[in-house]
Amino acid sequence: MSQNPSKVSKGTSKNSSASSWSLLGYLGIGAFFGIVLLKSEAVSWFRIQEMFRFQGFYMYGLLMTGVLTSALVLAVFKKLGMRSLTGEKVSVGDKPWQPGQRHRYWLGGIVFGLGWGLAGTCPGPMYALLGYGVGAAAVALLSALVGVRVYALLAKRLPH
């Protein structure tokens, strides 16, 4: 669960130092993930287009490997009763399916897929491409940020 920023304590300089070190750890994990994305060709525009044109299995196999690995890790975590760093039980909550609301998931998936197909990248690899020096990824990232901002402005008017 995320915490309300107004209720989070400021902490001491010792806590700030510890949190800075944990942020460096997250940065390291993110950098490693970016390298894996680049080396596995998951950020390749040609691989993504190949997938969307149903001309190759590579990306589907890569995505399914990620899904199966995640399912296996979550099952092991659940079996062992593992907890997160904050002490919460590791679990995936049920997704409520309300009658008449499924269209929003279809619409969201279509919009995401169109953006992915047009940009040739999804949000995670955008950062890896920028780090690799692909300048065109900046346009995709800025467009994604504009989309997020537009959604934030319209969110109260949209059916949720």
C-alpha positions as a Markdown table, in Angstrom:
| # | Residue | x | y | z |
|---|---|---|---|---|
| 1 | Met | 0.0 | 0.0 | 0.0 |
| 2 | Ser | 1.3 | 3.5 | -0.7 |
| 3 | Gln | 1.5 | 6.0 | 2.1 |
| 4 | Asn | -0.1 | 9.4 | 2.2 |
| 5 | Pro | 2.8 | 11.8 | 1.7 |
| 6 | Ser | 1.3 | 14.1 | 4.4 |
| 7 | Lys | 1.5 | 11.3 | 6.9 |
| 8 | Val | 5.0 | 10.1 | 6.2 |
| 9 | Ser | 7.5 | 11.3 | 8.8 |
| 10 | Lys | 10.4 | 13.3 | 7.7 |
| 11 | Gly | 12.9 | 11.1 | 9.6 |
| 12 | Thr | 16.4 | 11.9 | 10.9 |
| 13 | Ser | 19.5 | 12.4 | 8.8 |
| 14 | Lys | 20.4 | 8.8 | 9.6 |
| 15 | Asn | 17.1 | 7.6 | 7.9 |
| 16 | Ser | 17.8 | 10.0 | 5.0 |
| 17 | Ser | 21.2 | 8.5 | 4.5 |
| 18 | Ala | 19.8 | 4.9 | 4.6 |
| 19 | Ser | 17.1 | 5.9 | 2.1 |
| 20 | Ser | 19.7 | 7.4 | -0.2 |
| 21 | Trp | 21.6 | 4.1 | -0.2 |
| 22 | Ser | 18.5 | 2.1 | -0.9 |
| 23 | Leu | 17.8 | 4.5 | -3.8 |
| 24 | Leu | 21.2 | 3.7 | -5.2 |
| 25 | Gly | 20.3 | 0.0 | -4.9 |
| 26 | Tyr | 17.2 | 0.6 | -6.9 |
| 27 | Leu | 19.2 | 2.6 | -9.5 |
| 28 | Gly | 21.6 | -0.3 | -9.8 |
| 29 | Ile | 18.7 | -2.8 | -10.3 |
| 30 | Gly | 17.2 | -0.5 | -12.9 |
| 31 | Ala | 20.5 | -0.1 | -14.7 |
| 32 | Phe | 20.9 | -3.9 | -14.7 |
| 33 | Phe | 17.3 | -4.4 | -16.0 |
| 34 | Gly | 18.0 | -1.8 | -18.7 |
| 35 | Ile | 21.1 | -3.7 | -19.8 |
| 36 | Val | 19.1 | -7.0 | -19.9 |
| 37 | Leu | 16.4 | -5.3 | -22.0 |
| 38 | Leu | 19.1 | -4.0 | -24.5 |
| 39 | Lys | 21.0 | -7.3 | -24.7 |
| 40 | Ser | 17.8 | -9.4 | -25.1 |
| 41 | Glu | 16.7 | -7.1 | -27.9 |
| 42 | Ala | 13.4 | -6.4 | -26.1 |
| 43 | Val | 13.8 | -2.7 | -26.9 |
| 44 | Ser | 14.5 | -3.3 | -30.6 |
| 45 | Trp | 12.0 | -1.4 | -32.8 |
| 46 | Phe | 12.4 | -4.2 | -35.4 |
| 47 | Arg | 11.6 | -6.9 | -32.8 |
| 48 | Ile | 8.5 | -4.9 | -31.6 |
| 49 | Gln | 7.3 | -4.4 | -35.2 |
| 50 | Glu | 7.9 | -8.1 | -35.9 |
| 51 | Met | 5.7 | -9.0 | -33.0 |
| 52 | Phe | 2.8 | -6.6 | -33.9 |
| 53 | Arg | 2.9 | -7.9 | -37.5 |
| 54 | Phe | 2.8 | -11.5 | -36.2 |
| 55 | Gln | 6.0 | -12.3 | -38.1 |
| 56 | Gly | 8.0 | -13.8 | -35.3 |
| 57 | Phe | 7.7 | -15.5 | -31.9 |
| 58 | Tyr | 10.7 | -14.0 | -30.2 |
| 59 | Met | 8.9 | -11.2 | -28.3 |
| 60 | Tyr | 6.0 | -13.3 | -27.4 |
| 61 | Gly | 8.4 | -15.9 | -26.1 |
| 62 | Leu | 10.2 | -13.3 | -24.1 |
| 63 | Leu | 7.0 | -11.8 | -22.6 |
| 64 | Met | 5.6 | -15.3 | -21.7 |
| 65 | Thr | 8.9 | -16.2 | -20.1 |
| 66 | Gly | 8.6 | -13.1 | -17.9 |
| 67 | Val | 5.0 | -14.0 | -17.0 |
| 68 | Leu | 5.8 | -17.6 | -16.2 |
| 69 | Thr | 8.9 | -16.5 | -14.1 |
| 70 | Ser | 6.8 | -14.0 | -12.2 |
| 71 | Ala | 4.1 | -16.6 | -11.5 |
| 72 | Leu | 6.6 | -19.1 | -10.3 |
| 73 | Val | 8.4 | -16.6 | -8.0 |
| 74 | Leu | 5.1 | -15.4 | -6.6 |
| 75 | Ala | 4.0 | -19.0 | -6.0 |
| 76 | Val | 7.2 | -19.7 | -4.1 |
| 77 | Phe | 6.9 | -16.5 | -2.1 |
| 78 | Lys | 3.4 | -17.4 | -1.2 |
| 79 | Lys | 4.3 | -21.0 | -0.3 |
| 80 | Leu | 7.2 | -19.8 | 2.0 |
| 81 | Gly | 5.1 | -17.0 | 3.5 |
| 82 | Met | 7.7 | -14.4 | 2.5 |
| 83 | Arg | 7.2 | -10.8 | 3.4 |
| 84 | Ser | 8.3 | -7.5 | 1.8 |
| 85 | Leu | 11.0 | -5.3 | 3.2 |
| 86 | Thr | 8.2 | -3.3 | 5.0 |
| 87 | Gly | 6.8 | -6.5 | 6.6 |
| 88 | Glu | 3.8 | -6.9 | 4.4 |
| 89 | Lys | 2.8 | -10.3 | 3.1 |
| 90 | Val | 3.8 | -10.8 | -0.6 |
| 91 | Ser | 0.6 | -11.3 | -2.5 |
| 92 | Val | -1.4 | -10.3 | -5.6 |
| 93 | Gly | -4.9 | -9.0 | -4.8 |
| 94 | Asp | -8.0 | -10.0 | -6.7 |
| 95 | Lys | -9.0 | -7.7 | -9.6 |
| 96 | Pro | -12.6 | -6.7 | -9.2 |
| 97 | Trp | -14.6 | -7.3 | -12.4 |
| 98 | Gln | -17.7 | -5.1 | -12.2 |
| 99 | Pro | -20.5 | -5.7 | -14.6 |
| 100 | Gly | -20.4 | -3.2 | -17.5 |
| 101 | Gln | -16.8 | -2.0 | -16.7 |
| 102 | Arg | -14.7 | -4.4 | -18.8 |
| 103 | His | -14.7 | -2.0 | -21.7 |
| 104 | Arg | -12.3 | 0.3 | -19.8 |
| 105 | Tyr | -9.7 | -2.5 | -19.7 |
| 106 | Trp | -10.1 | -3.2 | -23.4 |
| 107 | Leu | -10.0 | 0.5 | -24.3 |
| 108 | Gly | -6.9 | 1.1 | -22.1 |
| 109 | Gly | -5.2 | -1.9 | -23.6 |
| 110 | Ile | -6.0 | -0.7 | -27.1 |
| 111 | Val | -4.7 | 2.8 | -26.4 |
| 112 | Phe | -1.5 | 1.4 | -24.7 |
| 113 | Gly | -1.0 | -1.0 | -27.7 |
| 114 | Leu | -1.4 | 1.8 | -30.2 |
| 115 | Gly | 1.1 | 3.9 | -28.4 |
| 116 | Trp | 3.5 | 1.0 | -28.1 |
| 117 | Gly | 3.2 | 0.2 | -31.8 |
| 118 | Leu | 3.5 | 3.8 | -33.0 |
| 119 | Ala | 6.4 | 4.7 | -30.7 |
| 120 | Gly | 8.1 | 1.3 | -31.1 |
| 121 | Thr | 8.6 | 1.1 | -27.4 |
| 122 | Cys | 6.7 | 0.8 | -24.1 |
| 123 | Pro | 7.4 | 2.9 | -21.0 |
| 124 | Gly | 10.1 | 0.8 | -19.3 |
| 125 | Pro | 12.4 | 0.5 | -22.3 |
| 126 | Met | 12.2 | 4.2 | -23.1 |
| 127 | Tyr | 14.6 | 4.9 | -20.3 |
| 128 | Ala | 16.9 | 2.1 | -21.4 |
| 129 | Leu | 16.9 | 3.5 | -24.9 |
| 130 | Leu | 17.7 | 7.0 | -23.6 |
| 131 | Gly | 20.5 | 5.6 | -21.5 |
| 132 | Tyr | 21.8 | 3.8 | -24.6 |
| 133 | Gly | 21.9 | 7.1 | -26.5 |
| 134 | Val | 18.9 | 6.7 | -28.7 |
| 135 | Gly | 17.7 | 10.3 | -28.9 |
| 136 | Ala | 14.4 | 9.5 | -30.6 |
| 137 | Ala | 13.3 | 7.8 | -27.4 |
| 138 | Ala | 13.2 | 11.3 | -25.8 |
| 139 | Val | 10.3 | 12.2 | -28.1 |
| 140 | Ala | 8.4 | 9.0 | -27.0 |
| 141 | Leu | 9.1 | 9.7 | -23.4 |
| 142 | Leu | 8.0 | 13.4 | -23.6 |
| 143 | Ser | 4.8 | 12.2 | -25.5 |
| 144 | Ala | 4.1 | 9.7 | -22.7 |
| 145 | Leu | 4.6 | 12.3 | -20.1 |
| 146 | Val | 2.2 | 14.6 | -21.9 |
| 147 | Gly | -0.3 | 11.8 | -22.1 |
| 148 | Val | 0.0 | 11.2 | -18.3 |
| 149 | Arg | -0.6 | 14.9 | -17.7 |
| 150 | Val | -3.6 | 15.0 | -19.9 |
| 151 | Tyr | -5.0 | 12.0 | -18.1 |
| 152 | Ala | -4.4 | 13.6 | -14.8 |
| 153 | Leu | -6.3 | 16.7 | -15.9 |
| 154 | Leu | -9.2 | 14.6 | -17.3 |
| 155 | Ala | -9.3 | 11.9 | -14.6 |
| 156 | Lys | -12.1 | 13.4 | -12.6 |
| 157 | Arg | -14.3 | 13.6 | -15.7 |
| 158 | Leu | -13.7 | 10.0 | -16.9 |
| 159 | Pro | -15.7 | 7.0 | -15.8 |
| 160 | His | -13.7 | 4.8 | -13.4 |
